[in-house]
Amino acid sequence: VVYYSRSGHTQAMARQIARTYDADLVRLGATAYTLDLAGWRRVAGDARNELETAIVPETVDMRPYDLVFLGSPIWLFRPAPPLWTFARHNDFAGASVVLFNTYNSRFIDENIQQFRTLIENRGGNYLAHIHVRRGRVFWQKSAEEILQETRQQLEALAQP
């Protein structure tokens, strides 16, 4: 499970996935996206312009894994730049990939399809997109609601 989380929502989802699959967990660090106003401005600008960003780690050896979960928040209707950067710099040959996201309003299917194409171009077998709409500031789901929705989607994913 490889993920980027700025405020903790996607991290909660990633940890639930890792617990469910007894999986390794890799958090992507991206120091440009601080929780202050400057970080928020950078979020908006980089997401709008579809820019790559510095991340740590930039690569992970995917060869030992048959199934890989890649996650981030949705920023401006698309996965966050750290996840795009990671996907562009890694080889997913032989791995099935599930994209997972948290978001507060919506995502655009075309952006998810672009991510799918990137994964397939990097050798991966794109399986699915699971996501949890956490809601806006005053109407956000609780941590337990996010985890429950994640568990339900993972159960559905496991069904033939």
Summary of the structure (lengths in Angstrom):
residues: 160
radius of gyration: 14.7
end to end distance: 21.6
largest distance: 45.5
contacts: 498
relative contact order: 0.17
helix: 41%
strand: 21%
